[in-house]
């Protein structure tokens, strides 16, 4: 099987490479693509060096079965035809196609079967904050339909890429040195600060990031659930955190919710407050699960539950989710190995 990664030099591209190797993904050949600036670099995979090709409108994707793309929405839109024209399935990490009616938006723990119908040979990876939330919501939805969600996110610098992580580290040094922190990736210095602004504001006062959580959750869960989000950038390197409040059609006890979460795929429950056991981004970084804790009744709503969840934005929020989609396609026979041209 031949696999391509577009945007290999970015944080998600590098994580894709690690995840493919960690999970022993059945890739016999690898093709790496990047910008003209990245072309010519080499990256190791299973002890072999692979050279980065410049992404061009040509036949470089001939023989590729699966293409993971993580180079931004503009690049995905511009090159989708080139990537898929010879039969490759494009699993896209950008926002380019998420809300297109003929492109499935997939989280394998929640709606894997949606991936089997992809008429444009494109499958979209959801927004990172949406992914971890719907993984946590799925087992609760099976107990009782969720009517309403309020969520406040605490999103790490990794959500804005490797350069943003570097900027946060630099800003911490600048504070300690007594100099003025420089902000380029964010509107304000992130070190020693929180910024209640991710992506651009829309006419309704919500940001695009917040509206993604509303729209994508409904599409993934095939639900009429109402979602209201406030998305905040916090001075954490990796792993997003979320405080979530849900209202269900019938009251759920903490005990039945905890059992459902403990039995769910992709979730690890850390919920023993008396022992100071609860999810934290420091310990979730570079890990696969969605961690859930602080499970409790919402004392303002008899049909409400509150909980806290944490997951690595680069891993489960991007690279791992994309690889799991590919694994599901292979498992179901939707993609089969063939000779490369």
C-alpha angles and dihedrals in degrees: 000000000000118000128188130201118200113198094026096163095060127088094261093044091054091047090051089057091051094046093049090053096042092052095042090236111198097251114143094175133026131202119193125200135186144143124301087265092058097041114114096028118122130222128191123237121175091344095308128106118233122194122225115241123207110252108246140162096261141096098285091120095059107125094019115129100184128025120189110201124197108153102107135282095278093055092045092053094045096048104032092101093049093047096049104033094094095047105276118145109230115215103194126203096189131088092247100106107013098113097036109121094225096048118079118227106211142192106173095216090054114030110002094151090065088070091066093071110060109144094177093046087245127120118184126222109217128237111287095243091049093051097058093042096052091046087058094042098050098076090046092050088056089058097047133348112266110230101178139019130192115186135178114193129207101199124194128227090255089076088073095047140257093306090058091052090051090049092053091052091048092049091053089053091047092053091049091048091052094244128127112269114240118226121200107138093045133038091244136017109286098200111099088002145084122218118206092203127086118167122345127319119252129211093268093059094255122112122241088252090057093047090050089061090051097046100036095048091055093048096046095045094039086230142137090221116147113232127192117182138183111195119202131183113223132188096260122121101215138006127044123236127206135192106208132191119187135185117207132194090249130023115272121206120227089239097056091043091052093049091050092049093047091053096046124106116253096014131109116191116217103176117142106113094175088064092041090249112152135120119282130177093232090067099034095059114117091006127120106223133084103237118215129190146136088067109179145141116274100241091202094059128039090210094045136107129185128202144156125233134186132187139162107264096206094045113037091009092060126347101035093046091052093049091047089055090053091047090053092051090052093045092053093046093247090126122034132183116258137172113282118239 
